[in-house]
Structures are given as structure tokens and as C-alpha cells.
Amino acid sequence: MNGAIKRNIGISMITAGVLIISWAFYARLSTVEKQKSMIEAFNAAVESYQSNPESSDAADKAASEPDAALERVIGVMYIPRIDLQVAVVDGVDAQSLKRAVGHFKDTAMPGQNGNCAISGHRSYTYNQFFNRLYEVEPGDEITIQTKTGSYKYEAYQKKIIEPDDISVLKNTSTPTLTLITCHPERSSAQRLVVTCKLKQP
């Protein structure tokens, strides 16, 4: 292989690497901007609802927009331990989880009696909302602000399960919050699960 060919191969590999890194950076930046707009729209909806519960709020307006599935935010989650503020959307389809953490539709809503299960990625490409979830410890507080109220949960269990273990989605007799993500980071080999109980006012 002569020098010119080696040089061209080297240039091609460098170019490919730059393109991959640039695309990943753009995807992350897009996610950050999307999160910001989702949280702002949700906060506007909360203010509108609190001032007039019967009015058409920002969330209803968002439903008519092209990206409606991502704009239907059901709440904003706060986890002080890992300095996380993230919008929660209703659904765990691939498109939704690219931009937010997702609520399993067949589980209880935040604050309701039963198991409210929420999933999020630990992916470098799209987001790392749950990349520090393993740092959450029993006793840590997780808050979910919804349009109708703010619900505080306390973590009490952290465990690793297999990907096909769906027992963590089962309903519960008490208000429970179950946070699920891949484990280890950037791998789908297993699942990390943090279970929380609703704190009584």
C-alpha cells in the first residue's frame, strides 16, 4: 500500500470520526433545548391551570403542534442528590425517551395509589438523564411536580434486575414510584431499579 493510499485512508477515518462526534454533539444539544422548551411549556400550563382549572392551558395548545407526543408533559421530576431536573412524558416509546424520561402508561400516575413506573436512558448520544441514578440512596427525596400538585417520594430500595424482569411494573397497594434505567451505563445488559414510597404531607 503506497503512501498516498494510506494518507487517503487516514483522512477518511479522521473525517468519519469528526462527523460522528459532531452528530452526537448536535443530538445532545438538541435534547437540552427540547428539555428546556418542554419544562417551560409545562410550567406555563401549571400557572394557567392554577389560575383557572377550566381553561385551555399550554399543554392543550402543544397537542396541536407537530411534536405533540413530546410536548405532552405530565410533570417535572427533581432529584436533588444527582442535581436532576427533567420533564416526564406519558409513554416510553423510543422517540419520547430521546428527549425526556417516560411514564409507563399502564402504571399509576404520579401521586396516585399504585405503582408509578418511569424509565430513562443513560445514553451518551441522546441523553444521560438517569446516568447518575445509581448514586441515589435510601432516604433520598424525589419530587414530581404535576399540573395538579407536587408529590414527594423517598427512595428505599435500589437493585439490579435482568432485562426481562417485568415484576417491577406490577401494581402496588400503596403509592409507589419506580425508576428504571439500563445497567451498566451505556449498556442494556441489565436494569437498575430505584423504588420509592410517597411521603405523607
N, C-alpha and C positions, 0 to 999 in steps of 0.2 A: 504494500500500500504506500503510494508516494505521499510526499508532504502536503501537496495541495488537497488531496482527498481527506487526509487526516485533519487538515485545517478546516475544511468544509463541514466535516462531521462534528468537530468541536464547536464550531459556530452554531450549527443546527441544534446541538444539545443545549448550549447556553441560551439560545433564543427560546427553545421549548420550556426551559426552566423558568425564564423570566415571565413568559406568558402564563404558566401555571401559577406562579406566585402572585402575579398581577390579578388574575381571575379570582384567586382566593381572597386577596385583599379587598377587591371590589365587592365580593359576596358578603364579607364581614361588614364592610361599610354600609352596604345596602340594608343589612339586618339591623344595624344600630339605628339608622334613620327610620326604618319601619317601626321599630320598637318605640322610638320617641313619638312618632305620629299616633301610634295606637294608644299609648298611655295618655297623650294629650286629648285625644278624642274621647277616651273613657272618662277622664276627669271632667270634661265638659258635659258628658252625659250624666255623671253623678250630680253635678251642680244643677243641671236642668231638672233632673228628677226630684231632687230635694226641694227645689223652689216650686215645682208643680208636677206631682206624680202622674197626672193625667195627660201631660203634654207629650208631644212627639220630640224625643231627645236626639242627641247627636248619634247615638248608636243606631237609631232607626234610619236616619239620613244616610249613614255609612252603608246600610244594607243595599242601597240602590247603586252604589259605586262598583266599578269593575272588580276591585279586590275585596268584595264584600265578605267573603269567608274569613279573611284575615282581620277584617275590621270589626267583626262581631266579638268583641272582647267581653268576657263575663266578669273580669276582675283584674286586680293587680296584686301580685304576691311580693311580700317583703320578707327577706331572711337576713336579719342584722349580722348574724355570725359570719356569713360569707359575703356581706355587702351586696346583696342582690335585690334588685327591683325589676320585675319582669311582668309583662302582660300575659294573662291567661286567656286562651281562646277555647271555644267549645268544639272539640274534635282533635283527634290525634293523627290525622292524615299527614302524609309526607309534606305537602305544601304548607300546612299550618305550622308544623314543627320546624320548618326552616326559619320562621320569623318569631316564634314565641314558644311558650310551653303550653301543652294541650290537656284539656279535661276530657276524660273518657265519658262519652255521652250517656252510657248506660249506668253510670255511678251517680251517687248523690251530688247535689250542687253544694258549693261552699256554705258552711253553716247549718246545713240540713242534717237531720238524723240519718245515719248510714255512712257508707264509705265513699268519700270524695277522692278519686284517684286522678293524679296529674303526672304527665310524663314530659320529659325534656331531654334534649341532646347534650352530649359532651363532645361535639364535633368541631374541629378547627375550621372547617370550610364554611359552615353556616352560622353556628353559634356555640357558645360554651356556657349557656345559662346554668346548667347543672354540673359544670366541670369541677366545682368545689363542694358538691353536695356531701361528699364523704367526710367533710370537716364538721358537719352538723352533728351535735352530740345530744344525748338525752338531757332534757331540761331547756334546750334552746327554743326560742319562740319563733313561730312562723305566722305572719298575718296575711289574710286575704281581704282586700277591700273590694266589695261589690257595690252595685248601684243602690242596694237597699240596706247595706250595713257593713261593718268591719268585724271580721272573725279572727280571733287569736287562737292558735293551736300550740301545743307543747310537744316537742319530739320526745318519744320514749323508747324507740327501738330502731336499730339500724342493722340490716342484714344483706347478705349476698344470696341470690337465688339463680336458678337456671332459666334460660330464656323462655322455656315452655311452661313455666310455673305460673299459672294464672290465678292461683289461690289468693294472691294479694288484691285481686279485683273483686273478691266476694263482698257482699253487703255485710254490714256490721250492725249491732243492736244499739250502738252509741255513735255520736258524731265523730267521725274519724277522717283524717287526711293522710293519704298515701302518696308519697313522692317516689317516682320511678325513673331511673336512667340507666344507660349502658355501663358495664364494668368489665375490665378496667377502662380508663379514659381512652377514647377513640377506638374502642373495640366493642363488638357485640357478643362477645363470648358468654357473658353473664349479665345479671342485672343487680344494681344497687337499689335497695328499697329503704326509705325512711318513713316510719309510721308515727303519726302524731294524734293527740287527742285534743278535743275542743276544750279550751279553758273557759270555765263559767265566769260570767261577769261578777 
